Amino acid sequence: MKKIYYSIIKELCINCGACVVISPKSFTIDENKKVIESKKYTENLEEIESILLAKKVCPTGAIVTEEI
């Protein structure tokens, strides 16, 4: 089974919210209006696909992933 770790490079993130729209189970907006990860890893194939799509459309390349 595939499992990925994912995170946001805070210094690159402009909080546009594209990742939240594409992958709402994986990314959210906190009380300071900053995008954060809902968790750090997943094995769920649907979530993995949405995280990889969010990474692809991120305008600043702030989302990093690693297969573990």
GIKAGI-V504079 format. One record per helix or strand of 3 or more residues. SS is the DSSP state (alpha for helix, beta for strand). FROM is the first residue (numbers start at 1). TO is the last residue. Records with the same first field share a line. If there is no record, write none. Layout:
SS=FROM-TO ; FROM-TO
//
This chain:
beta=4-8 ; 27-29 ; 35-37 ; 63-67
alpha=18-22 ; 45-57
//
